[in-house]
Amino acid sequence: MITDFLIVGSGIGGLSLALKLSTLGKVLIVTKKQKAESNTNYAQGGIASVLAEDDNFDLHIEDTMSCGGGLCKREAVEKIVREGPTRIYELVDLGVKFSEKNGKFLLGREGGHSKSRIVHAKDLTGKEIERALLHEVEHNKNIRVLEYHYAIDLLTNRNLKKNDNEKYRHTLKNRSDNACYGLYAYDIKKKKVEKIIARNTIMATGGLGQVYLHTTNPAIATGDGFAMGYRAGCVMENMEFVQFHPTSLYEKDIDDDTQVFLISEAVRGAGAVLKTKDGKEFMQKYDKRKSLAPRDIVARAIDSEMKKRGDKCVYLDPSPIGEENIKKNFPHIYKTCLSKGIDITKEMIPVVPAAHYACGGIKTDIDGRTSLKNLFACGEVTMTGVHGANRLASNSLLEAVVFSDGIFEYIKKNIGKIIPSNGKGKDFQKMDSLVLDWNDKGTINADEWVLIAHDKREIKEIMNDYVGIVRNTVRLQRALRRIKMLREEIKEYYIRTKVTVELLELRNMVTVAYMIIKSATKRKESRGLHYMLDYPERDDKHFKKETRLIKF
Ligand code: SIN
């Protein structure tokens, strides 16, 4: 298969970029489940943007930078903040219906924001965005969506046929010359691997929450894009900064590895207050912004209260919002909690922190370019410099939609110049014959399901117990030793086994866990989401910089 533009992932970044790139050529979107199944689909909160009269760009920039613990890149932050309103109106033009009052956006408030600036669609913002974008995509003749296709690995110089063409062979030696030519994708229904060649490939694969036991992320969030990027030789940065959302619904009998239900930060923004079981507020002990402090502070405070008191959860008291407003503004949360036996108009909601968002990832520049030629990335899989050590609430959909637009603008300007392997336009068509076909000769069918299930469980437990909200060197080293061993075993199993979704996910999960732990061991200080008991202070002298991993 050959296409002009290949997008992996069907969330807000991938879909909005597909619509724009379709004006330049053929677009193929590859997604491992149905097209609507993305992290975006589950976003409740919304998109932060300066739209209120009492707000301004400087305030949003300042809030983002101060939340990011000294690691945000100003240029990237300015880009998302200043372009925000334009991208929001673009989404409205595409049919997204945000909540309004008297003809103006109804703006919500979330932790770390000094003003109300969250554009939302009740408490199902992501779903509304997906609905509108997918509707456009489905009616666009230049876009094809390949559902149930699992992206396995990017095609790079390492996948070129070695003896076919000297011109390409020399690039194998030089990392700075590495390029991406598409990817191998596993057709889940036909159980066969296809080679897809593309002029440009864009990773918009979303998150990695499933490497933890408790996560707000859907089952698809196994960190595939992070692992593929790392294996292909992309520069990876800041993988240690995993954000835990302070308030996921605590349920006694939930399976450890299913997605937990999020209680949006917008509920606290509307007035709900965190309390312990006995009804006492506690956030005043940790931060003057109390329940609306940035997420790293709130999640650590909850963790500390639970540990001190020996409780399994804390509580969110939504009574200050009032029954009418709860039902009107948070219908999804109200109904879901009610279906689980909790009437949030009358009682407190039991909550615990859960893995929610990766602030690190594939390093990109301001145009969304990765360190591989022809490979771009946007959304959660990236490290653009926007989030630093801790993401400000509702800046993620904003980052995805702004950077995907940047990628489009870059490709449009450079369309004649970024053809694979430094060649000219016609070489792009030739790449199909120069790239190796998938070869699984000598492999056998996976017959040891129990091995995969066990390893997956072990990865999640290691991450949960040793690489969570509070860390220390001993725990991290223990985690690293175990993950390295698992990684070796899984690699060996992968080499001799025909691919399945379960195996591909396991391979990616162990790689992602390795990257998080490895990066965490490098940062011997506490900053943002990375809190080390044995290095409790921030150390700007040695660590005011990105942690970096490169495979090769
Ligand atoms: C939420 O609704 O609390 C999630 C929003 C976000 O993660 O930015």
Residues whose N, C-alpha, C, O or C-beta is under 5 A from the ligand:
A	BS01	SIN	Q44 G45 G46 I263 S264 E265 A266 A393 S394 N395
